[in-house]
Amino acid sequence: MGFKCGIVGLPNVGKSTLFNALTQTAAAQAANYPFCTIEPNVGDVAVPDPRLATLADIAGSAQIIPTRLTFVDIAGLVRGASKGEGLGNQFLANIRECDAIAHVVRCFEDGDVTHVDGKIAPLSDIDTIETELMLADLDSLEKRVTALEKKAKGGDKESKECLDLITRALALLREGKPARLVEVKPEEEKAFRMLGLLSSKPVLYVCNVEEASAKDGNSLSAQVFEQAAKEGARAVVVSAKIESEIAVLPPEEQAEYLEAIGLDEPGLNRVIRAGYDLLRLVTYFTVGPKEARAWTITAGTRAPGAAGVIHTDFEKGFIRAETISYDDYVKGKGEAGARDAGRLRLEGKEYVVADGDVLHFRFAN
């Protein structure tokens, strides 16, 4: 199950520097973790989760396999991308394939690095990209309306429902509001996703600040955080320059470097975790002597669906899930201790898997 977060941004905001740091981090992780594939515009990185090492230590696992998140470097955007300017069509097509958007926003002053608009104005940058996405969505939806109206008048139920969604989305877009603000009922979510609207993607604002503001941000990043709160989006502070320096250091030197500049962890860890949270993802674990492994599922996934992430046969033949919460596993010092304490539960098909669950699936062949 792949989850992709597309990194976007105007020229000279630090997007490429941040992405390069991500891919260098991913390359470094490859030495320790299997299945870490790197392509020129893709960084497949492990989601930091200290619980996994704790579980592996308790179980004496020979191998640790973390869950992963993919970041995709999206082709640069210029004003007019929705009309095909610059690499507009490629930019928009690549975003459509992603599950979420990480929008890198410049929040630093530097006379040696020019801004495409000649001024540092993060909210204006946000508006530029958001506007291009909304214009592309408007164009896409308006082209579909006439054909759907004909089918709906002919009694086609699916077309009528689709037209209703499009009408609601168009009303917001024409007011200058993104499609992610459309109120969608649970039963409409699949049809809404099928519309492929760019401005419906959840957004994470990555505030790229100067080195001195890497920990707490600055007045410019504060503007972005305020904007994110209004939209129901997320925001994190990072110094792409610092991250690019950290990414090439050995692990032991990374810790020393971070301590020297007053940081607890790399900013990329915050970006990765925020992207994971943005996509409403949770983690469950499978633990044994061979390996301790983290698995990614969407919040609200029931046990059979979680089993299916490991193998489709597990979902098809699902019988039950032997379940121990992370805290109970640690407290019991493993599966046997948790079972003896009465903390191992047998959960059925309706059980919604919780973040941190340690699971063992029983299934029929």
C-alpha positions in Angstrom: 0.0 0.0 0.0 1.8 3.1 -1.2 1.1 6.6 0.1 2.6 9.5 -1.9 3.1 13.1 -0.8 4.0 15.4 -3.6 6.4 18.2 -2.8 5.5 21.5 -4.6 6.6 25.1 -4.5 7.5 28.1 -6.5 11.1 28.6 -7.8 13.8 29.4 -5.2 11.8 28.4 -2.1 14.1 25.5 -1.1 11.9 22.7 -2.6 14.8 20.9 -4.4 17.1 21.3 -1.4 14.5 19.8 0.9 13.8 16.9 -1.5 17.5 16.2 -2.0 17.9 16.0 1.8 15.0 13.5 1.8 16.5 11.3 -0.8 19.9 11.4 0.9 18.1 10.4 4.1 16.4 7.6 2.2 19.7 6.4 0.6 21.3 6.3 4.1 18.4 4.3 5.4 18.9 1.8 2.7 21.9 0.4 4.5 19.7 -0.6 7.5 16.3 -1.2 6.0 15.3 -3.4 3.0 12.9 -2.4 0.2 14.1 1.2 0.1 13.9 2.0 -3.6 15.1 5.4 -4.9 14.2 6.9 -8.3 15.4 10.3 -9.6 12.2 12.1 -8.4 11.1 9.8 -5.6 12.3 9.5 -2.0 10.9 6.5 -0.1 11.6 7.2 3.6 11.1 5.4 6.8 8.5 6.9 9.2 10.4 7.6 12.5 8.8 5.5 15.3 10.8 4.6 18.4 8.1 2.0 19.4 9.4 -0.3 16.7 12.9 -0.6 18.2 11.4 -1.2 21.7 9.3 -4.0 20.4 12.2 -5.6 18.5 14.4 -5.4 21.6 11.7 -7.2 23.7 11.1 -9.9 21.1 14.8 -10.3 20.2 13.8 -9.7 16.5 16.6 -10.2 14.0 15.4 -7.5 11.7 13.5 -4.2 12.0 11.4 -3.1 9.1 9.7 0.4 9.5 6.7 1.6 7.7 7.3 4.0 4.8 6.1 7.2 3.1 6.9 8.2 -0.4 7.7 11.8 -1.3 7.6 12.8 -5.0 9.4 15.8 -6.3 6.8 17.6 -8.5 8.0 19.6 -11.5 8.3 23.3 -10.8 5.3 25.6 -11.1 4.9 29.1 -12.6 1.8 31.3 -12.6 -0.3 30.1 -15.5 0.4 26.4 -15.0 -3.4 25.7 -15.1 -3.2 26.9 -18.7 -0.1 24.9 -19.6 2.5 27.5 -18.9 6.0 26.3 -18.0 5.7 22.6 -17.0 2.1 23.1 -16.1 0.5 20.0 -17.6 3.2 17.8 -16.2 3.0 19.5 -12.8 -0.8 19.1 -12.6 -0.7 15.4 -13.7 1.9 14.5 -11.1 -0.1 16.1 -8.3 -3.2 14.1 -9.4 -1.2 10.9 -8.7 -0.4 11.9 -5.2 -2.4 11.4 -2.0 -1.4 14.8 -0.4 0.6 17.9 -1.1 3.6 19.1 0.8 3.8 22.8 -0.1 7.3 24.3 0.6 6.9 27.9 1.4 9.8 30.4 1.6 10.0 32.0 5.0 13.5 33.4 4.9 15.2 36.6 3.6 18.4 36.1 1.5 19.6 38.8 -0.9 21.6 36.1 -2.8 18.5 34.0 -3.5 16.0 35.9 -5.6 12.3 35.3 -5.3 10.3 34.7 -8.5 8.0 37.6 -7.5 10.7 39.9 -6.2 9.5 39.8 -2.6 9.2 37.4 0.4 5.5 36.9 0.9 4.6 33.4 2.0 0.8 33.9 1.9 1.0 35.2 -1.6 3.1 32.2 -2.6 0.4 29.9 -1.1 -2.3 31.8 -3.0 -0.4 31.5 -6.3 -0.2 27.7 -6.1 -3.7 27.3 -4.7 -5.2 29.4 -7.4 -3.5 27.4 -10.2 -4.9 24.2 -8.6 -8.4 25.7 -8.3 -8.3 27.0 -11.9 -7.4 23.6 -13.2 -10.2 22.0 -11.2 -12.7 24.6 -12.5 -11.7 23.9 -16.1 -11.9 20.1 -15.5 -15.3 20.2 -13.9 -17.0 22.7 -16.3 -16.0 20.4 -19.2 -18.0 17.5 -17.7 -21.2 19.3 -16.7 -23.1 19.3 -20.1 -22.6 15.6 -20.7 -23.6 14.7 -17.1 -26.7 16.9 -17.3 -27.9 15.0 -20.4 -27.4 11.6 -18.7 -29.0 12.8 -15.5 -32.1 14.0 -17.3 -32.3 10.6 -18.9 -32.6 9.0 -15.5 -29.0 7.9 -15.0 -28.7 7.7 -11.2 -24.9 7.6 -11.1 -24.7 10.7 -13.4 -27.2 12.5 -11.2 -25.1 11.8 -8.0 -21.9 12.8 -9.8 -23.5 16.0 -11.0 -24.6 16.9 -7.5 -21.0 16.6 -6.2 -19.6 18.6 -9.1 -22.2 21.4 -8.6 -21.2 21.7 -4.9 -17.5 21.7 -5.8 -18.0 24.3 -8.5 -19.9 26.6 -6.1 -16.9 26.7 -3.8 -14.3 27.0 -6.5 -16.1 29.9 -8.1 -15.9 31.6 -4.7 -12.1 31.1 -4.7 -12.2 28.2 -2.2 -10.5 24.8 -2.6 -12.5 21.6 -3.3 -11.2 20.0 0.0 -13.8 22.3 1.7 -16.7 20.5 0.1 -18.8 18.7 2.7 -18.9 15.1 1.6 -21.0 12.3 3.1 -19.2 9.0 3.9 -21.1 7.3 1.1 -20.0 10.0 -1.3 -16.2 9.8 -0.5 -15.3 7.3 -3.2 -17.2 9.2 -6.0 -15.6 12.5 -4.8 -12.1 11.0 -5.0 -12.9 9.8 -8.5 -13.3 13.4 -9.6 -9.5 13.7 -9.3 -9.6 17.3 -8.0 -6.2 18.8 -7.3 -7.5 21.3 -4.7 -9.2 18.5 -2.8 -5.8 17.0 -1.7 -4.9 17.5 1.9 -2.1 20.1 2.3 1.0 20.2 4.6 2.8 23.6 4.5 6.5 23.2 5.0 7.9 26.6 6.2 11.5 26.8 5.0 13.2 29.2 7.4 16.8 30.4 8.0 19.0 28.4 10.2 18.5 30.5 13.3 14.8 29.9 13.2 14.9 26.1 12.7 13.6 25.3 16.1 10.7 27.8 16.7 10.1 29.5 13.3 9.9 33.2 12.7 7.2 35.9 11.9 6.9 34.7 8.3 6.3 31.0 9.3 3.8 32.3 12.0 1.7 33.7 9.1 1.7 30.3 7.4 0.7 28.5 10.6 -2.2 30.9 11.1 -3.3 30.3 7.5 -3.1 26.5 7.9 -5.3 26.7 11.0 -8.0 28.6 9.1 -7.9 25.9 6.4 -7.7 22.9 8.6 -4.4 22.1 7.1 -1.0 21.3 8.8 2.3 23.2 8.9 5.8 22.4 10.1 9.0 24.5 10.3 12.2 23.2 8.8 15.5 24.7 7.6 16.2 23.0 4.2 19.9 24.2 4.5 20.4 22.5 7.8 18.6 19.3 6.6 20.9 19.0 3.6 23.9 19.3 5.9 22.5 16.7 8.4 21.5 14.2 5.7 25.1 13.6 4.5 26.5 13.0 8.1 26.9 9.6 9.7 24.2 8.9 12.4 26.6 9.5 15.3 27.7 12.9 13.9 24.1 13.8 13.2 23.3 13.7 16.9 26.3 15.9 17.8 25.4 18.4 15.1 21.8 18.6 16.2 22.8 19.1 19.8 25.2 21.8 18.8 22.5 23.9 17.1 19.9 23.2 19.8 17.6 20.8 17.9 16.2 17.5 19.3 15.7 15.8 15.9 16.0 16.5 12.2 13.3 18.7 10.8 12.7 16.0 8.2 11.4 13.8 10.9 8.7 16.3 11.6 7.9 16.6 7.9 7.6 12.8 7.5 5.4 12.4 10.6 3.2 15.3 9.6 2.7 13.9 6.2 1.8 10.5 7.8 -0.7 12.2 10.1 -2.0 14.4 7.2 -3.0 11.3 5.3 -4.8 9.9 8.4 -2.5 7.0 8.6 -1.9 4.8 11.6 0.6 2.0 12.4 0.2 -1.5 13.6 3.0 -4.0 14.3 3.8 -7.6 13.7 6.5 -8.9 16.1 8.5 -12.1 16.3 12.1 -13.5 16.4 12.5 -13.1 12.6 11.4 -9.5 12.4 9.6 -6.6 14.0 7.7 -4.8 11.3 5.5 -1.7 11.1 2.5 -1.7 8.7 0.6 1.4 7.4 -3.2 1.5 7.3 -5.7 4.3 7.1 -7.4 5.3 10.4 -10.7 3.4 10.7 -9.5 0.2 8.9 -11.1 -3.0 10.3 -9.0 -6.0 11.1 -9.5 -7.9 7.8 -8.4 -4.9 5.8 -5.4 -4.5 8.0 -4.5 -8.2 7.4 -4.9 -7.6 3.6 -2.0 -5.1 3.7 0.3 -8.1 4.5 -1.3 -10.4 1.9 -4.7 -10.6 0.2 -5.1 -14.2 1.3 -5.0 -13.0 4.9 -8.0 -10.7 4.3 -10.0 -13.3 2.3 -9.5 -16.1 4.9 -9.6 -13.9 8.0 -10.7 -15.6 11.1 -9.5 -13.4 14.0 -6.8 -11.1 15.1 -4.8 -11.8 18.3 -4.4 -8.3 19.6 -2.2 -6.7 22.2 -1.9 -2.9 22.6 1.7 -1.5 22.5 1.6 -0.4 26.1 0.4 -3.9 27.2 3.1 -5.6 25.1 5.8 -3.5 26.7 4.4 -3.9 30.2 4.1 -7.6 29.8 7.6 -7.8 28.3 6.3 -9.6 25.3 3.4 -11.7 24.1 3.6 -14.4 26.8 3.6 -11.8 29.6 0.7 -9.9 28.0 -1.3 -13.1 27.6 -0.6 -14.2 31.2 -1.9 -10.8 32.4 -5.1 -11.2 30.4 -4.2 -8.4 28.0 -4.3 -10.5 24.8 -7.6 -10.1 23.0 -9.3 -12.0 20.2 -10.8 -9.5 17.8 -13.2 -10.3 14.9 -14.0 -8.8 11.6 -15.6 -5.6 12.9 -12.6 -4.6 15.1 -11.1 -1.2 14.1 -7.4 -1.5 14.4 -5.9 1.1 16.7 -2.5 2.8 16.3 0.2 0.8 18.1 -1.7 -2.6 18.1 0.6 -5.6 18.0 -1.3 -8.2 15.8 -1.1 -11.8 14.9 -3.7 -12.8 12.3 -5.4 -16.2 12.1 -6.8 -17.1 8.7 -8.1 -20.1 6.7 -6.2 -21.1 3.6 
